């Protein structure tokens, strides 16, 4: 997998995950697990040089 492919997949997953987080109860176990993945994806994307200003709608 090329770096561009990895970034594309990560951006798509980040977007999809945020949509799920927006409809989940914040105190639920599901939300807590999603938030862990959300943080991982933020680290991956930031390390890849992606500006998350426009992409990050959760902002946690």
MODANOR-V479402 format. One record per pair of residues at least 6 apart in sequence whose ideal C-beta (glycine too) atoms are under 8 Angstrom apart, sorted by sequence separation. I is the first residue (numbers start at 1). J is the second residue. D is the distance in Angstrom with one decimal. If there is no record, write none. Layout:
i:I j:J d:D
i:I j:J d:D
This chain:
i:24 j:30 d:5.5
i:25 j:31 d:6.2
i:46 j:52 d:6.6
i:24 j:31 d:4.3
i:45 j:52 d:6.0
i:1 j:9 d:8.0
i:21 j:31 d:6.4
i:24 j:34 d:6.5
i:42 j:52 d:6.4
i:45 j:55 d:7.6
i:21 j:34 d:5.1
i:20 j:34 d:6.0
i:21 j:35 d:7.0
i:42 j:56 d:7.2
i:17 j:34 d:5.9
i:21 j:38 d:6.6
i:17 j:37 d:6.0
i:18 j:38 d:7.1
i:38 j:58 d:6.6
i:17 j:38 d:5.7
i:38 j:60 d:7.1
i:14 j:38 d:7.4
i:17 j:41 d:6.8
i:35 j:60 d:6.8
i:14 j:41 d:4.5
i:13 j:41 d:6.2
i:14 j:42 d:7.5
i:10 j:41 d:5.7
i:14 j:45 d:6.4
i:10 j:44 d:5.3
i:11 j:45 d:6.8
i:10 j:45 d:5.6
i:22 j:57 d:7.5
i:22 j:58 d:7.3
i:21 j:58 d:5.7
i:7 j:45 d:7.3
i:10 j:48 d:7.4
i:18 j:56 d:7.6
i:11 j:50 d:6.9
i:18 j:57 d:5.4
i:15 j:55 d:6.8
i:18 j:58 d:5.2
i:7 j:48 d:5.2
i:14 j:55 d:6.3
i:6 j:48 d:7.7
i:14 j:56 d:8.0
i:7 j:50 d:6.6
i:11 j:55 d:6.8
i:3 j:48 d:7.2
